Amino acid sequence: MGILGLVFVFVALVLIGIGIAIGTIACLVAAILVGLGVVSSSFVVALRAGRPSAGIRAFLLQCGVLAGIPAGAVCAWLGHNFYHAVGSEFPILAFGALGGALAGVIVALMLDFTSSRLTSWASTRAQSLRSNPRHVIVRSA
């Protein structure tokens, strides 16, 4: 096995390691979402509403809130340390968490709006292509 073979094995091992790390992180995130009830409550919302889009909307909102709470708390804590605010740290973390949750809801609503518009555009486009094909496939003998 020459130098090229060793380079190939090294690159393959690095890519396999990256894939295992990404897979482990994805499984950890999925386990946290299942443990917090985000997946099951989104499924229940979709069943009760009778539309999968309602479940996706609930999932996006819950994930936005869950991602926004620690992000807002950390930003507020960093702001506290940066500006040397006076007083207890708990109200700063609480207000930061609320601000982060609100920002998460806003981002989730924007993602939901974008996905619904993209879905309606894609379905309209697919329907128009089915009803009015532009390209005719000609088979040669």
N, C-alpha and C positions, 0 to 999 in steps of 0.2 A: 504494500500500500504506500503510495507516494505522498508527497506533500499536499497534492490536490485532494486526495482521499481524506487526509487528516483535517484539512480545512472544511471539507464537506461534513464530516462527522461532528466537528466542533459546532458548525452553524446549525446542523440538525439538532444537536443536544440543547443548544441555546433556545432554539425555536420551540422545542418540546417543553423545555422548562418554562418559557413564557406562557405557552398554552396551558400548562398545568396551573400556573399561578392565576391566570385570568379565570380559568374554570373554577378554581377554589374560591376566588373572590365572588364570582357569580353565584355559586352555591351558598356562600355565607350570606349574601344579600337576599337571596330567595328565602333562606331559612329565617332571617330576621323579619322579612315581610309576612311570611306565613305565621311566625310566632306572634307578631303584633296584630294579626287578624286583618291585614290590609287586603290580601288576596281573597280570603273567604268573604269578607264584607262586600268587596267589589263584585264578586260572583253573585251574592244574594241580591244586590242592587240590580244587577243585570237580569236576574230571574224575575224579580218583582216588577220591574219596568217592562219586561218583555223585549228589551232591545239591548244588544251587546254594547252599543255606544254609551249607554248609561253606565254600564259597569266600567268601561274604559275611562269615562269621565270621573267616576268615583275613585278609581285607582290613581289617576293622575293627580286629583286633588289631595288624596291622602299621602301620596309620595311627596308632593310639593310641600305639604305641611311638615312631614317628617324630616325632609331635607332642610327646610327653612328654619326650624327651631334651633338646631345646634349651630347652624351658620349664623343666625342672628345673635345668638348668645355669645358666640366667639367674637363676632364683630363688635358687640357692645362691650365685652370684656377688654378687647384690645383698645377700643376707644376710651374706656375708663383708664387704662394704664397710660395711654398716650396723652390724654388731657388732664390727668391727675384729679379726677372728680372727687368731691368730698362726699362721704357717707358710706353706707353699707353697699357691699357688692351685690347682694341678692336682688334689690330692685333693678339694678342695671342689667343683670342677667335676665331677669323676668321680662323687662321691657324689650331687651334685645331678642329674646325668644319670641315674643309676640310680634315684633316687627319682622323677624325672619319668617314666622308662620304666615303672616300676611303677604310677604313677598313671595313665598312659596305658592300660596293660593293664586296670586296674580300670574305667576309664571305658568302654573298648571292650567289656568283658564286660557291663557294665550296659546299653550300647546294644544289644548282641546279644540279651540277655535281653528287653529291652523290645520289640525288633522281632519276636522269635519269638512272644512273647505276643500282640502286636498282630496278627500274621499269623494265628495260630490263632484268635483272636477273630473277625477279619474273615471267615475262611473258614467258621467255624461259623455266623456271622450270615448270610452269603450263602447257605449251604446251607439254613438254616432258612427264609429268605425264598423260596427256590426251591420248597421242598416244601410250604410253607404260606403262600400269598400272602394278604395281608390286604386288599389293594385289588383290586377287580374293575373292569376298564375296560369301560364300557358305551358302545357306539357308537350314535349317534343316526342315524336314517334321513334 
